[in-house]
Amino acid sequence: MARGRRRDSLDEAHVEFVGMLHEARRALASALAARLGEVDVAVACAEVAELEQRADAAEIRLRRRLLVHATVHGAGDIPACLTYMSIGKDAERITDLALGLCRIAERAGRPSTPVREDLASLGRTVLSVLDDVPGVIEAENADAARALIKQARAAQEACSARLDDVIRGESGDAVPNAAQAGDATGGWSRPPEQPVALALTYRHLGRVAANALNIVSSVVVPLDRLDYPESQD
């Protein structure tokens, strides 16, 4: 996403967007803590619900800023404006997914220890990706963006592999060494407890990683290929 010579109103949109990213990361951290049984679920979910409402309001403000900017400054900045609208939706979506994890936590409770450790490991990986997204976006560093895209894709694939295991009935409360090492392959030894809740948790985490990938892809691909960085390989 070539912001180039940003004018003041586009600077303001950028600041709004980065704020959305930070709050999305905070929401996911709180939601994961609730899902893993590390904090009071009611307190954490109330915080995430408030953050989700703030994300909705921030997205509306972001769109308004961008529409005004495009109207005043014309066609030259339209690609940047459309890009911010797209990745702003991704940031808002991460907060939505965090709230979804809270709803799972409210109904399913704390998972068994080995599964909890696997979820915690994947959660740390996804949070680490979100930690790096604002800096990569700000610097517009293509090499750093491509490296982060690989990390996000690996996290997404790991979550997808766990989800497949649950669907096939191969998961359970014994996590294999490969999974502990971050390998995206392999199943578990016994049928899982609360398989629907577990599958939804992996699905939500995978979607967060996908949204982070979409955001970072804005650094390395033109607007028409946004969300599809592999087309540049």
C-alpha positions in Angstrom: 0.0 0.0 0.0 1.8 3.1 -1.2 0.7 5.9 1.0 3.4 8.1 -0.3 2.8 11.8 0.4 0.0 11.4 2.8 -2.1 14.5 3.5 -3.3 15.3 6.9 -6.7 13.7 6.6 -5.1 10.4 5.3 -2.7 10.6 8.2 -5.7 10.7 10.5 -7.2 7.7 8.9 -3.9 5.9 9.3 -3.8 6.7 13.0 -7.4 5.5 13.4 -6.5 2.2 11.7 -3.5 1.6 13.8 -5.5 2.2 16.9 -8.0 -0.4 15.7 -5.1 -2.9 15.3 -3.9 -2.3 18.8 -7.4 -2.8 20.3 -8.0 -5.9 18.2 -4.8 -7.4 19.6 -5.9 -6.5 23.1 -9.4 -8.0 22.5 -7.8 -11.3 21.2 -5.5 -11.5 24.2 -8.4 -11.1 26.7 -10.6 -13.6 24.7 -7.9 -16.2 24.7 -7.2 -15.8 28.4 -11.0 -16.3 29.0 -11.1 -19.4 26.7 -8.1 -20.9 28.4 -9.6 -20.3 31.9 -6.8 -18.0 32.9 -9.1 -15.1 34.0 -12.6 -14.4 35.1 -14.6 -15.1 32.0 -17.4 -12.6 32.7 -14.9 -9.8 33.3 -12.8 -10.6 30.2 -15.9 -11.0 28.0 -17.3 -7.7 29.1 -14.1 -6.0 28.2 -14.0 -7.7 24.8 -17.7 -6.7 24.1 -16.8 -3.1 24.8 -13.8 -3.3 22.5 -16.0 -4.8 19.8 -18.4 -1.9 20.0 -15.5 0.5 19.9 -14.1 -1.3 16.8 -17.5 -0.8 15.1 -17.5 2.9 15.8 -13.8 3.2 14.8 -14.6 1.6 11.4 -17.4 4.0 10.8 -15.1 6.9 11.6 -12.4 5.5 9.4 -14.8 5.2 6.4 -16.1 8.7 7.0 -12.5 10.1 7.0 -11.7 8.2 3.8 -14.8 9.3 2.0 -14.2 12.9 2.9 -10.6 12.7 1.8 -11.3 11.0 -1.5 -14.0 13.6 -2.2 -11.7 16.5 -1.5 -8.4 15.2 -3.0 -9.7 13.3 -5.9 -8.6 10.2 -7.8 -4.9 10.1 -6.9 -5.6 8.9 -3.4 -8.5 6.5 -4.2 -6.3 3.3 -4.1 -5.0 4.2 -0.7 -8.5 5.0 0.6 -10.0 1.8 -0.7 -7.1 -0.2 0.8 -7.7 1.4 4.2 -11.4 0.5 3.9 -10.5 -3.1 3.2 -7.9 -3.6 5.9 -10.0 -1.6 8.3 -12.7 -4.3 7.9 -10.1 -6.9 8.6 -9.1 -5.2 11.9 -12.7 -4.9 12.9 -13.3 -8.5 12.1 -10.5 -9.6 14.4 -12.3 -8.0 17.3 -15.5 -9.7 16.2 -13.7 -13.1 16.3 -12.3 -12.3 19.7 -15.9 -11.7 20.9 -16.8 -15.1 19.4 -14.1 -16.8 21.4 -15.6 -15.2 24.5 -19.0 -16.6 23.7 -17.4 -20.1 23.4 -15.6 -19.6 26.7 -18.9 -18.7 28.4 -20.5 -21.9 27.2 -17.7 -24.4 27.1 -15.5 -23.7 30.1 -11.8 -24.5 30.4 -10.4 -27.2 28.1 -8.4 -30.1 29.4 -4.7 -29.5 30.0 -3.0 -30.9 26.9 -5.6 -29.3 24.6 -5.3 -26.0 26.6 -1.5 -26.1 26.1 -1.9 -26.5 22.3 -4.5 -23.7 22.1 -2.2 -21.5 24.2 0.8 -22.2 21.9 -1.2 -21.4 18.8 -2.7 -18.3 20.5 0.8 -17.0 21.3 1.8 -17.4 17.7 -1.2 -15.5 16.4 -0.7 -12.8 19.0 2.9 -12.5 18.0 1.8 -11.9 14.4 -0.6 -9.2 15.5 2.2 -7.6 17.6 4.3 -7.1 14.4 1.5 -6.0 12.0 1.4 -2.2 13.0 5.2 -1.8 12.6 5.2 -3.5 9.2 2.3 -1.4 8.0 4.0 1.8 9.2 7.4 1.0 7.7 6.0 -0.4 4.4 8.9 -2.8 4.4 8.2 -5.4 1.7 10.7 -8.0 3.0 9.3 -7.8 6.6 5.8 -8.0 5.2 6.5 -11.2 3.2 8.1 -12.7 6.3 5.1 -11.9 8.4 2.8 -13.2 5.7 4.6 -16.6 6.0 4.2 -16.6 9.7 0.5 -15.7 9.5 -0.1 -18.4 6.9 1.8 -21.0 9.0 -0.5 -20.2 12.0 -3.6 -20.3 9.8 -2.5 -23.7 8.4 -1.8 -25.1 11.9 -5.2 -24.1 13.1 -6.8 -25.6 9.9 -4.9 -28.9 10.6 -6.2 -29.0 14.1 -9.7 -28.3 12.9 -9.5 -31.1 10.4 -8.4 -33.5 13.2 -11.4 -32.6 15.3 -13.8 -33.0 12.4 -12.3 -36.4 11.6 -12.6 -37.4 15.2 -8.8 -37.8 15.6 -8.3 -35.2 18.2 -8.3 -35.7 21.9 -6.7 -34.7 25.2 -3.3 -36.0 24.3 -1.3 -33.7 22.1 1.4 -35.3 19.9 5.0 -34.1 20.0 4.7 -32.8 16.4 1.8 -30.5 17.4 3.8 -29.3 20.5 6.6 -28.3 18.1 4.3 -26.3 16.0 4.0 -28.8 13.2 0.7 -28.4 11.2 0.3 -32.1 10.8 -0.8 -35.0 12.9 -3.8 -35.8 15.1 -4.4 -36.6 18.7 -4.9 -39.9 20.4 -8.5 -39.9 21.8 -11.8 -38.3 20.8 -11.9 -34.7 22.1 -14.0 -33.3 24.9 -16.5 -30.7 23.7 -15.5 -31.2 20.0 -17.8 -28.4 18.7 -16.3 -25.8 21.0 -12.8 -27.0 20.2 -13.4 -26.9 16.5 -14.9 -23.4 16.7 -11.9 -22.2 18.7 -9.4 -23.4 16.1 -11.6 -21.9 13.4 -11.7 -18.5 15.1 -7.9 -18.5 15.7 -7.3 -19.4 12.1 -9.6 -16.6 10.8 -7.7 -14.1 13.0 -4.5 -15.2 11.3 -6.1 -14.9 7.9 -7.3 -11.4 8.6 -3.8 -10.4 9.8 -2.4 -11.9 6.6 -4.9 -9.8 4.6 -3.8 -6.7 6.3 -0.1 -7.3 5.8 -0.6 -8.2 2.1 -1.5 -4.5 1.5 2.2 -3.7 1.8 3.3 -6.0 -1.1 0.4 -6.2 -3.5 -1.7 -3.7 -5.5 -5.3 -3.1 -4.6 -6.7 -5.5 -7.1 -4.7 -8.4 -5.6 -5.3 -7.5 -1.9 -5.8 -10.5 0.3 -4.0 -12.7 -2.3 -0.3 -12.3 -1.8 0.5 -15.7 -3.2 -0.4 -14.4 -6.6 2.9 -12.4 -6.4 5.1 -15.4 -5.8 
